[in-house]
Amino acid sequence: MPKPIFVLSGPNLNLLGVREPDIYGRETLADIDARCAARAALFGMAVDCRQSNHEGQLIDWVQEAREAASALVINPAGYGHTSVALLDALKTLAIPVIECHLSNPAAREAFRKTTYVSLAATGVVSGFGGTSYELAVEAAAGLAGAIRS
Ligand code: CA2
């Protein structure tokens, strides 16, 4: 089994399915993590899904991914729009980095149009709800070499 795909979720995403279902849907993060695991399994891969409300914890996990992951999927949530430190950590990775968002930040408030994390991302998937995560995992598996055509 290759190294897992790390799937990191940022602040407040632990509230998915509980608050603001009109914007973020009714699925919980546990539901989405299960979908990621199922999608990765199609390609003979595993995911390691983690969520934190703390910037430093997310940065520690990004650093851990340098050795322990074959690719990284990250929904940085609000930190994507603010965190140069998270960007700096992501730029140290040699593995594929896929940024994902449930909503489409480009279609929302002006302050969401800048996402620092995108500067370190191999690609971005936005606007498909929990399916954004699944598509990001599939892209990560492909870039990590698990999908052969
Ligand atoms: O669309 C996304 O996935 C976002 O990363 C979500 C972030 C937002 O700041 C980004 O611009 C786009 C917000 C996550 C907040 O999650 C909540 C979940 C349930 C209830 C309240 C907030």
Backbone and ligand atoms as CSV (ligand in chain L), in Angstrom:
chain,resi,resn,atom,element,x,y,z
A,1,MET,N,N,0.861,-1.212,0.000
A,1,MET,CA,C,0.000,0.000,0.000
A,1,MET,C,C,0.889,1.251,0.000
A,2,PRO,N,N,0.665,2.174,-0.938
A,2,PRO,CA,C,1.453,3.413,-0.916
A,2,PRO,C,C,1.153,4.261,0.323
A,3,LYS,N,N,1.964,5.271,0.529
A,3,LYS,CA,C,1.692,6.206,1.632
A,3,LYS,C,C,0.294,6.809,1.445
A,4,PRO,N,N,-0.396,7.153,2.550
A,4,PRO,CA,C,-1.752,7.690,2.406
A,4,PRO,C,C,-1.765,9.096,1.812
A,5,ILE,N,N,-2.942,9.452,1.325
A,5,ILE,CA,C,-3.209,10.845,0.950
A,5,ILE,C,C,-3.699,11.548,2.215
A,6,PHE,N,N,-2.991,12.570,2.636
A,6,PHE,CA,C,-3.476,13.363,3.776
A,6,PHE,C,C,-4.620,14.260,3.286
A,7,VAL,N,N,-5.721,14.291,4.040
A,7,VAL,CA,C,-6.855,15.168,3.736
A,7,VAL,C,C,-7.064,16.065,4.953
A,8,LEU,N,N,-6.653,17.306,4.834
A,8,LEU,CA,C,-6.701,18.233,5.968
A,8,LEU,C,C,-7.853,19.222,5.806
A,9,SER,N,N,-8.609,19.416,6.883
A,9,SER,CA,C,-9.710,20.374,6.889
A,9,SER,C,C,-9.465,21.405,7.979
A,10,GLY,N,N,-9.679,22.677,7.618
A,10,GLY,CA,C,-9.369,23.771,8.520
A,10,GLY,C,C,-10.521,24.186,9.420
A,11,PRO,N,N,-10.400,25.397,9.961
A,11,PRO,CA,C,-11.278,25.835,11.049
A,11,PRO,C,C,-12.760,25.863,10.694
A,12,ASN,N,N,-13.539,25.436,11.657
A,12,ASN,CA,C,-15.008,25.440,11.646
A,12,ASN,C,C,-15.632,24.328,10.814
A,13,LEU,N,N,-14.817,23.600,10.071
A,13,LEU,CA,C,-15.394,22.534,9.236
A,13,LEU,C,C,-15.891,21.362,10.081
A,14,ASN,N,N,-15.516,21.332,11.362
A,14,ASN,CA,C,-16.116,20.344,12.283
A,14,ASN,C,C,-17.604,20.623,12.507
A,15,LEU,N,N,-18.061,21.812,12.101
A,15,LEU,CA,C,-19.478,22.165,12.273
A,15,LEU,C,C,-20.330,21.828,11.055
A,16,LEU,N,N,-19.707,21.226,10.054
A,16,LEU,CA,C,-20.474,20.881,8.843
A,16,LEU,C,C,-21.672,20.007,9.186
A,17,GLY,N,N,-22.789,20.314,8.537
A,17,GLY,CA,C,-24.012,19.551,8.766
A,17,GLY,C,C,-24.783,20.016,9.978
A,18,VAL,N,N,-24.155,20.892,10.771
A,18,VAL,CA,C,-24.780,21.356,12.020
A,18,VAL,C,C,-25.241,22.808,11.883
A,19,ARG,N,N,-24.400,23.664,11.219
A,19,ARG,CA,C,-24.695,25.085,11.058
A,19,ARG,C,C,-24.630,25.460,9.582
A,20,GLU,N,N,-25.356,26.495,9.180
A,20,GLU,CA,C,-25.328,27.068,7.835
A,20,GLU,C,C,-25.461,26.021,6.718
A,21,PRO,N,N,-26.477,25.138,6.791
A,21,PRO,CA,C,-26.620,24.122,5.745
A,21,PRO,C,C,-26.937,24.708,4.374
A,22,ASP,N,N,-27.479,25.938,4.348
A,22,ASP,CA,C,-27.787,26.574,3.060
A,22,ASP,C,C,-26.518,26.868,2.273
A,23,ILE,N,N,-25.405,27.125,2.969
A,23,ILE,CA,C,-24.133,27.405,2.267
A,23,ILE,C,C,-23.310,26.131,2.120
A,24,TYR,N,N,-23.194,25.362,3.208
A,24,TYR,CA,C,-22.234,24.262,3.212
A,24,TYR,C,C,-22.854,22.868,3.172
A,25,GLY,N,N,-24.188,22.791,3.096
A,25,GLY,CA,C,-24.837,21.493,2.944
A,25,GLY,C,C,-25.122,20.793,4.263
A,26,ARG,N,N,-25.726,19.614,4.158
A,26,ARG,CA,C,-26.156,18.867,5.346
A,26,ARG,C,C,-25.220,17.712,5.686
A,27,GLU,N,N,-24.239,17.462,4.836
A,27,GLU,CA,C,-23.284,16.386,5.123
A,27,GLU,C,C,-22.365,16.797,6.267
A,28,THR,N,N,-22.031,15.850,7.120
A,28,THR,CA,C,-21.040,16.122,8.162
A,28,THR,C,C,-19.638,15.870,7.585
A,29,LEU,N,N,-18.630,16.352,8.318
A,29,LEU,CA,C,-17.258,16.108,7.864
A,29,LEU,C,C,-16.956,14.608,7.910
A,30,ALA,N,N,-17.542,13.897,8.865
A,30,ALA,CA,C,-17.342,12.436,8.925
A,30,ALA,C,C,-17.901,11.776,7.659
A,31,ASP,N,N,-19.051,12.278,7.174
A,31,ASP,CA,C,-19.613,11.746,5.916
A,31,ASP,C,C,-18.628,11.970,4.765
A,32,ILE,N,N,-18.096,13.177,4.707
A,32,ILE,CA,C,-17.181,13.518,3.598
A,32,ILE,C,C,-15.895,12.704,3.695
A,33,ASP,N,N,-15.376,12.556,4.912
A,33,ASP,CA,C,-14.155,11.751,5.094
A,33,ASP,C,C,-14.398,10.309,4.611
A,34,ALA,N,N,-15.600,9.782,4.881
A,34,ALA,CA,C,-15.914,8.415,4.439
A,34,ALA,C,C,-15.955,8.346,2.910
A,35,ARG,N,N,-16.495,9.387,2.277
A,35,ARG,CA,C,-16.505,9.416,0.808
A,35,ARG,C,C,-15.080,9.464,0.250
A,36,CYS,N,N,-14.217,10.215,0.925
A,36,CYS,CA,C,-12.813,10.288,0.478
A,36,CYS,C,C,-12.148,8.915,0.578
A,37,ALA,N,N,-12.416,8.211,1.671
A,37,ALA,CA,C,-11.812,6.888,1.862
A,37,ALA,C,C,-12.286,5.931,0.765
A,38,ALA,N,N,-13.581,5.995,0.452
A,38,ALA,CA,C,-14.125,5.100,-0.577
A,38,ALA,C,C,-13.536,5.423,-1.943
A,39,ARG,N,N,-13.397,6.717,-2.234
A,39,ARG,CA,C,-12.846,7.108,-3.545
A,39,ARG,C,C,-11.376,6.695,-3.649
A,40,ALA,N,N,-10.613,6.901,-2.585
A,40,ALA,CA,C,-9.198,6.522,-2.610
A,40,ALA,C,C,-9.047,5.016,-2.783
A,41,ALA,N,N,-9.937,4.254,-2.139
A,41,ALA,CA,C,-9.854,2.785,-2.208
A,41,ALA,C,C,-10.022,2.285,-3.640
A,42,LEU,N,N,-10.788,3.022,-4.446
A,42,LEU,CA,C,-10.950,2.634,-5.858
A,42,LEU,C,C,-9.608,2.581,-6.576
A,43,PHE,N,N,-8.650,3.356,-6.059
A,43,PHE,CA,C,-7.336,3.436,-6.700
A,43,PHE,C,C,-6.256,2.765,-5.860
A,44,GLY,N,N,-6.707,1.924,-4.928
A,44,GLY,CA,C,-5.757,1.186,-4.101
A,44,GLY,C,C,-5.014,2.053,-3.112
A,45,MET,N,N,-5.658,3.178,-2.737
A,45,MET,CA,C,-4.988,4.098,-1.814
A,45,MET,C,C,-5.827,4.313,-0.562
A,46,ALA,N,N,-5.189,4.829,0.467
A,46,ALA,CA,C,-5.864,5.157,1.723
A,46,ALA,C,C,-5.757,6.661,1.971
A,47,VAL,N,N,-6.689,7.168,2.768
A,47,VAL,CA,C,-6.626,8.577,3.178
A,47,VAL,C,C,-6.395,8.646,4.691
A,48,ASP,N,N,-5.813,9.750,5.097
A,48,ASP,CA,C,-5.654,10.052,6.520
A,48,ASP,C,C,-6.292,11.423,6.706
A,49,CYS,N,N,-7.536,11.431,7.226
A,49,CYS,CA,C,-8.334,12.664,7.293
A,49,CYS,C,C,-8.222,13.295,8.681
A,50,ARG,N,N,-7.927,14.582,8.714
A,50,ARG,CA,C,-7.760,15.290,9.979
A,50,ARG,C,C,-8.374,16.685,9.870
A,51,GLN,N,N,-8.895,17.172,10.980
A,51,GLN,CA,C,-9.460,18.535,11.018
A,51,GLN,C,C,-8.913,19.262,12.229
A,52,SER,N,N,-8.588,20.534,12.056
A,52,SER,CA,C,-8.198,21.343,13.210
A,52,SER,C,C,-8.693,22.769,13.047
A,53,ASN,N,N,-8.973,23.378,14.185
A,53,ASN,CA,C,-9.314,24.805,14.210
A,53,ASN,C,C,-8.080,25.674,14.441
A,54,HIS,N,N,-6.895,25.047,14.483
A,54,HIS,CA,C,-5.684,25.758,14.890
A,54,HIS,C,C,-4.656,25.795,13.756
A,55,GLU,N,N,-4.216,26.988,13.430
A,55,GLU,CA,C,-3.279,27.183,12.318
A,55,GLU,C,C,-1.992,26.383,12.516
A,56,GLY,N,N,-1.419,26.444,13.720
A,56,GLY,CA,C,-0.160,25.745,13.974
A,56,GLY,C,C,-0.293,24.232,13.836
A,57,GLN,N,N,-1.438,23.696,14.252
A,57,GLN,CA,C,-1.668,22.251,14.105
A,57,GLN,C,C,-1.701,21.870,12.628
A,58,LEU,N,N,-2.379,22.676,11.822
A,58,LEU,CA,C,-2.428,22.389,10.379
A,58,LEU,C,C,-1.024,22.436,9.780
A,59,ILE,N,N,-0.227,23.405,10.223
A,59,ILE,CA,C,1.150,23.528,9.714
A,59,ILE,C,C,1.972,22.313,10.138
A,60,ASP,N,N,1.813,21.860,11.371
A,60,ASP,CA,C,2.531,20.643,11.818
A,60,ASP,C,C,2.153,19.449,10.943
A,61,TRP,N,N,0.882,19.319,10.604
A,61,TRP,CA,C,0.455,18.189,9.758
A,61,TRP,C,C,1.002,18.318,8.334
A,62,VAL,N,N,1.054,19.546,7.819
A,62,VAL,CA,C,1.657,19.741,6.484
A,62,VAL,C,C,3.115,19.302,6.527
A,63,GLN,N,N,3.824,19.672,7.589
A,63,GLN,CA,C,5.235,19.260,7.699
A,63,GLN,C,C,5.351,17.745,7.810
A,64,GLU,N,N,4.439,17.117,8.555
A,64,GLU,CA,C,4.436,15.649,8.680
A,64,GLU,C,C,4.246,15.007,7.309
A,65,ALA,N,N,3.417,15.641,6.472
A,65,ALA,CA,C,3.117,15.093,5.132
A,65,ALA,C,C,4.361,15.015,4.256
A,66,ARG,N,N,5.389,15.818,4.567
A,66,ARG,CA,C,6.617,15.788,3.759
A,66,ARG,C,C,7.167,14.373,3.645
A,67,GLU,N,N,7.090,13.618,4.753
A,67,GLU,CA,C,7.624,12.251,4.766
A,67,GLU,C,C,6.533,11.182,4.718
A,68,ALA,N,N,5.355,11.513,5.256
A,68,ALA,CA,C,4.366,10.464,5.545
A,68,ALA,C,C,3.246,10.339,4.521
A,69,ALA,N,N,3.153,11.269,3.566
A,69,ALA,CA,C,2.024,11.253,2.631
A,69,ALA,C,C,2.509,11.160,1.189
A,70,SER,N,N,1.653,10.597,0.336
A,70,SER,CA,C,1.989,10.571,-1.095
A,70,SER,C,C,1.382,11.765,-1.819
A,71,ALA,N,N,0.413,12.413,-1.192
A,71,ALA,CA,C,-0.184,13.639,-1.738
A,71,ALA,C,C,-0.963,14.293,-0.601
A,72,LEU,N,N,-1.294,15.562,-0.775
A,72,LEU,CA,C,-2.023,16.298,0.253
A,72,LEU,C,C,-3.232,16.979,-0.371
A,73,VAL,N,N,-4.406,16.743,0.242
A,73,VAL,CA,C,-5.618,17.495,-0.090
A,73,VAL,C,C,-5.890,18.402,1.096
A,74,ILE,N,N,-6.154,19.668,0.830
A,74,ILE,CA,C,-6.416,20.584,1.949
A,74,ILE,C,C,-7.556,21.532,1.631
A,75,ASN,N,N,-8.528,21.587,2.560
A,75,ASN,CA,C,-9.497,22.675,2.582
A,75,ASN,C,C,-9.066,23.574,3.737
A,76,PRO,N,N,-8.364,24.654,3.411
A,76,PRO,CA,C,-7.815,25.488,4.488
A,76,PRO,C,C,-8.872,26.350,5.174
A,77,ALA,N,N,-10.105,26.323,4.633
A,77,ALA,CA,C,-11.203,27.158,5.156
A,77,ALA,C,C,-10.716,28.607,5.271
A,78,GLY,N,N,-11.053,29.295,6.336
A,78,GLY,CA,C,-10.719,30.724,6.435
A,78,GLY,C,C,-9.224,31.002,6.374
A,79,TYR,N,N,-8.392,30.056,6.832
A,79,TYR,CA,C,-6.940,30.287,6.799
A,79,TYR,C,C,-6.403,30.409,5.378
A,80,GLY,N,N,-7.114,29.870,4.418
A,80,GLY,CA,C,-6.666,30.015,3.031
A,80,GLY,C,C,-6.563,31.468,2.619
A,81,HIS,N,N,-7.415,32.303,3.213
A,81,HIS,CA,C,-7.467,33.713,2.826
A,81,HIS,C,C,-6.538,34.587,3.664
A,82,THR,N,N,-5.927,33.996,4.684
A,82,THR,CA,C,-5.150,34.831,5.630
A,82,THR,C,C,-3.742,34.340,5.916
A,83,SER,N,N,-3.468,33.049,5.728
A,83,SER,CA,C,-2.279,32.473,6.359
A,83,SER,C,C,-1.072,32.350,5.425
A,84,VAL,N,N,-0.162,33.302,5.557
A,84,VAL,CA,C,1.123,33.194,4.856
A,84,VAL,C,C,1.930,32.036,5.438
A,85,ALA,N,N,1.773,31.777,6.733
A,85,ALA,CA,C,2.519,30.683,7.381
A,85,ALA,C,C,2.109,29.327,6.807
A,86,LEU,N,N,0.818,29.148,6.560
A,86,LEU,CA,C,0.362,27.889,5.954
A,86,LEU,C,C,0.886,27.777,4.523
A,87,LEU,N,N,0.849,28.871,3.788
A,87,LEU,CA,C,1.427,28.878,2.435
A,87,LEU,C,C,2.899,28.491,2.487
A,88,ASP,N,N,3.645,29.087,3.396
A,88,ASP,CA,C,5.084,28.789,3.487
A,88,ASP,C,C,5.315,27.298,3.749
A,89,ALA,N,N,4.500,26.709,4.630
A,89,ALA,CA,C,4.638,25.276,4.925
A,89,ALA,C,C,4.330,24.448,3.676
A,90,LEU,N,N,3.265,24.793,2.977
A,90,LEU,CA,C,2.873,24.026,1.782
A,90,LEU,C,C,3.942,24.107,0.692
A,91,LYS,N,N,4.623,25.248,0.629
A,91,LYS,CA,C,5.653,25.409,-0.412
A,91,LYS,C,C,6.858,24.514,-0.182
A,92,THR,N,N,6.987,23.929,1.020
A,92,THR,CA,C,8.121,23.031,1.287
A,92,THR,C,C,7.853,21.615,0.781
A,93,LEU,N,N,6.614,21.341,0.350
A,93,LEU,CA,C,6.255,19.972,-0.047
A,93,LEU,C,C,6.695,19.670,-1.473
A,94,ALA,N,N,7.175,18.435,-1.667
A,94,ALA,CA,C,7.522,17.979,-3.014
A,94,ALA,C,C,6.400,17.128,-3.600
A,95,ILE,N,N,5.410,16.777,-2.787
A,95,ILE,CA,C,4.277,15.947,-3.237
A,95,ILE,C,C,3.166,16.843,-3.816
A,96,PRO,N,N,2.218,16.245,-4.594
A,96,PRO,CA,C,1.099,17.046,-5.114
A,96,PRO,C,C,0.239,17.616,-3.986
A,97,VAL,N,N,-0.205,18.849,-4.183
A,97,VAL,CA,C,-1.082,19.540,-3.225
A,97,VAL,C,C,-2.352,19.953,-3.965
A,98,ILE,N,N,-3.486,19.425,-3.510
A,98,ILE,CA,C,-4.766,19.794,-4.113
A,98,ILE,C,C,-5.563,20.585,-3.085
A,99,GLU,N,N,-5.900,21.824,-3.431
A,99,GLU,CA,C,-6.746,22.652,-2.564
A,99,GLU,C,C,-8.204,22.375,-2.926
A,100,CYS,N,N,-9.055,22.235,-1.925
A,100,CYS,CA,C,-10.470,22.055,-2.252
A,100,CYS,C,C,-11.342,22.918,-1.355
A,101,HIS,N,N,-12.493,23.284,-1.891
A,101,HIS,CA,C,-13.491,24.067,-1.164
A,101,HIS,C,C,-14.873,23.526,-1.480
A,102,LEU,N,N,-15.720,23.514,-0.468
A,102,LEU,CA,C,-17.107,23.098,-0.659
A,102,LEU,C,C,-17.842,24.088,-1.552
A,103,SER,N,N,-17.700,25.376,-1.215
A,103,SER,CA,C,-18.327,26.433,-2.000
A,103,SER,C,C,-17.335,26.914,-3.055
A,104,ASN,N,N,-17.769,27.888,-3.841
A,104,ASN,CA,C,-16.863,28.505,-4.816
A,104,ASN,C,C,-16.496,29.892,-4.292
A,105,PRO,N,N,-15.347,30.014,-3.622
A,105,PRO,CA,C,-15.004,31.307,-3.017
A,105,PRO,C,C,-14.971,32.455,-4.019
A,106,ALA,N,N,-14.674,32.162,-5.278
A,106,ALA,CA,C,-14.597,33.221,-6.291
A,106,ALA,C,C,-15.951,33.853,-6.563
A,107,ALA,N,N,-17.027,33.142,-6.191
A,107,ALA,CA,C,-18.379,33.659,-6.433
A,107,ALA,C,C,-18.984,34.270,-5.167
A,108,ARG,N,N,-18.145,34.477,-4.143
A,108,ARG,CA,C,-18.661,34.974,-2.862
A,108,ARG,C,C,-18.080,36.378,-2.567
A,109,GLU,N,N,-17.915,36.706,-1.304
A,109,GLU,CA,C,-17.453,38.051,-0.943
A,109,GLU,C,C,-16.041,38.312,-1.499
A,110,ALA,N,N,-15.735,39.602,-1.696
A,110,ALA,CA,C,-14.444,39.980,-2.295
A,110,ALA,C,C,-13.268,39.432,-1.486
A,111,PHE,N,N,-13.389,39.397,-0.144
A,111,PHE,CA,C,-12.231,38.967,0.661
A,111,PHE,C,C,-11.909,37.495,0.477
A,112,ARG,N,N,-12.832,36.726,-0.134
A,112,ARG,CA,C,-12.550,35.303,-0.384
A,112,ARG,C,C,-11.869,35.073,-1.733
A,113,LYS,N,N,-11.704,36.141,-2.523
A,113,LYS,CA,C,-11.135,35.948,-3.862
A,113,LYS,C,C,-9.624,35.737,-3.816
A,114,THR,N,N,-8.987,36.190,-2.741
A,114,THR,CA,C,-7.553,35.918,-2.573
A,114,THR,C,C,-7.399,34.695,-1.680
A,115,THR,N,N,-6.727,33.683,-2.202
A,115,THR,CA,C,-6.459,32.476,-1.407
A,115,THR,C,C,-4.965,32.192,-1.507
A,116,TYR,N,N,-4.244,32.498,-0.430
A,116,TYR,CA,C,-2.783,32.310,-0.441
A,116,TYR,C,C,-2.406,30.875,-0.753
A,117,VAL,N,N,-3.181,29.926,-0.211
A,117,VAL,CA,C,-2.866,28.506,-0.392
A,117,VAL,C,C,-2.783,28.135,-1.873
A,118,SER,N,N,-3.570,28.807,-2.708
A,118,SER,CA,C,-3.570,28.484,-4.144
A,118,SER,C,C,-2.187,28.659,-4.771
A,119,LEU,N,N,-1.370,29.521,-4.179
A,119,LEU,CA,C,-0.029,29.762,-4.731
A,119,LEU,C,C,0.862,28.536,-4.612
A,120,ALA,N,N,0.499,27.617,-3.698
A,120,ALA,CA,C,1.289,26.392,-3.519
A,120,ALA,C,C,0.557,25.163,-4.028
A,121,ALA,N,N,-0.632,25.351,-4.617
A,121,ALA,CA,C,-1.454,24.200,-5.008
A,121,ALA,C,C,-1.133,23.743,-6.426
A,122,THR,N,N,-1.100,22.434,-6.589
A,122,THR,CA,C,-0.993,21.867,-7.933
A,122,THR,C,C,-2.282,22.148,-8.700
A,123,GLY,N,N,-3.421,22.071,-7.996
A,123,GLY,CA,C,-4.723,22.357,-8.595
A,123,GLY,C,C,-5.741,22.642,-7.507
A,124,VAL,N,N,-6.889,23.175,-7.935
A,124,VAL,CA,C,-7.932,23.595,-6.995
A,124,VAL,C,C,-9.275,23.037,-7.469
A,125,VAL,N,N,-10.074,22.495,-6.528
A,125,VAL,CA,C,-11.436,22.031,-6.829
A,125,VAL,C,C,-12.389,22.788,-5.898
A,126,SER,N,N,-13.336,23.511,-6.462
A,126,SER,CA,C,-14.228,24.349,-5.654
A,126,SER,C,C,-15.660,24.251,-6.141
A,127,GLY,N,N,-16.593,24.329,-5.205
A,127,GLY,CA,C,-17.987,24.580,-5.564
A,127,GLY,C,C,-18.879,23.371,-5.683
A,128,PHE,N,N,-18.388,22.185,-5.354
A,128,PHE,CA,C,-19.169,20.964,-5.548
A,128,PHE,C,C,-19.563,20.290,-4.233
A,129,GLY,N,N,-19.553,21.056,-3.154
A,129,GLY,CA,C,-19.873,20.466,-1.858
A,129,GLY,C,C,-18.883,19.370,-1.505
A,130,GLY,N,N,-19.382,18.307,-0.864
A,130,GLY,CA,C,-18.501,17.210,-0.476
A,130,GLY,C,C,-17.820,16.548,-1.658
A,131,THR,N,N,-18.446,16.671,-2.827
A,131,THR,CA,C,-17.843,16.086,-4.036
A,131,THR,C,C,-16.524,16.772,-4.387
A,132,SER,N,N,-16.341,18.039,-3.965
A,132,SER,CA,C,-15.032,18.692,-4.192
A,132,SER,C,C,-13.920,17.879,-3.547
A,133,TYR,N,N,-14.174,17.385,-2.329
A,133,TYR,CA,C,-13.164,16.569,-1.650
A,133,TYR,C,C,-12.899,15.282,-2.439
A,134,GLU,N,N,-13.975,14.619,-2.869
A,134,GLU,CA,C,-13.796,13.352,-3.606
A,134,GLU,C,C,-12.991,13.575,-4.880
A,135,LEU,N,N,-13.339,14.642,-5.620
A,135,LEU,CA,C,-12.617,14.930,-6.862
A,135,LEU,C,C,-11.155,15.262,-6.568
A,136,ALA,N,N,-10.934,15.970,-5.469
A,136,ALA,CA,C,-9.554,16.310,-5.090
A,136,ALA,C,C,-8.759,15.048,-4.754
A,137,VAL,N,N,-9.407,14.097,-4.055
A,137,VAL,CA,C,-8.724,12.836,-3.725
A,137,VAL,C,C,-8.402,12.068,-5.006
A,138,GLU,N,N,-9.344,12.057,-5.943
A,138,GLU,CA,C,-9.072,11.341,-7.205
A,138,GLU,C,C,-7.916,12.000,-7.952
A,139,ALA,N,N,-7.912,13.328,-7.986
A,139,ALA,CA,C,-6.806,14.028,-8.651
A,139,ALA,C,C,-5.486,13.731,-7.938
A,140,ALA,N,N,-5.525,13.722,-6.617
A,140,ALA,CA,C,-4.303,13.442,-5.845
A,140,ALA,C,C,-3.800,12.035,-6.137
A,141,ALA,N,N,-4.726,11.068,-6.197
A,141,ALA,CA,C,-4.330,9.683,-6.492
A,141,ALA,C,C,-3.681,9.606,-7.875
A,142,GLY,N,N,-4.262,10.330,-8.827
A,142,GLY,CA,C,-3.700,10.331,-10.181
A,142,GLY,C,C,-2.306,10.920,-10.209
A,143,LEU,N,N,-2.139,12.047,-9.522
A,143,LEU,CA,C,-0.827,12.705,-9.521
A,143,LEU,C,C,0.200,11.908,-8.734
A,144,ALA,N,N,-0.286,11.127,-7.744
A,144,ALA,CA,C,0.632,10.297,-6.949
A,144,ALA,C,C,0.992,9.009,-7.698
A,145,GLY,N,N,0.383,8.807,-8.850
A,145,GLY,CA,C,0.761,7.662,-9.677
A,145,GLY,C,C,-0.094,6.437,-9.469
A,146,ALA,N,N,-1.210,6.564,-8.732
A,146,ALA,CA,C,-2.016,5.377,-8.437
A,146,ALA,C,C,-3.003,5.032,-9.555
A,147,ILE,N,N,-3.243,5.974,-10.473
A,147,ILE,CA,C,-4.198,5.697,-11.547
A,147,ILE,C,C,-3.409,5.481,-12.841
A,148,ARG,N,N,-3.591,4.333,-13.418
A,148,ARG,CA,C,-2.935,4.044,-14.694
A,148,ARG,C,C,-3.976,4.037,-15.798
A,149,SER,N,N,-3.677,4.685,-16.919
A,149,SER,CA,C,-4.672,4.720,-18.000
A,149,SER,C,C,-4.338,3.658,-19.043
L,1,CA2,O1,O,-16.132,26.568,0.753
L,1,CA2,C1,C,-15.250,26.178,1.532
L,1,CA2,O2,O,-14.955,25.006,1.697
L,1,CA2,C2,C,-14.529,27.229,2.397
L,1,CA2,O3,O,-13.169,26.801,2.554
L,1,CA2,C3,C,-15.240,27.243,3.719
L,1,CA2,C4,C,-14.692,28.303,4.669
L,1,CA2,C5,C,-14.648,29.660,4.004
L,1,CA2,O4,O,-14.005,30.603,4.849
L,1,CA2,C6,C,-13.913,29.615,2.676
L,1,CA2,O5,O,-13.983,30.899,2.083
L,1,CA2,C7,C,-14.525,28.605,1.742
L,1,CA2,C8,C,-15.562,28.396,5.922
L,1,CA2,C9,C,-15.705,27.098,6.650
L,1,CA2,C10,C,-16.723,27.276,7.723
L,1,CA2,O6,O,-17.348,26.035,7.941
L,1,CA2,C11,C,-18.557,26.034,8.548
L,1,CA2,C12,C,-19.261,24.857,8.516
L,1,CA2,C13,C,-20.499,24.796,9.078
L,1,CA2,C14,C,-21.038,25.905,9.705
L,1,CA2,C15,C,-20.336,27.081,9.749
L,1,CA2,C16,C,-19.075,27.142,9.159
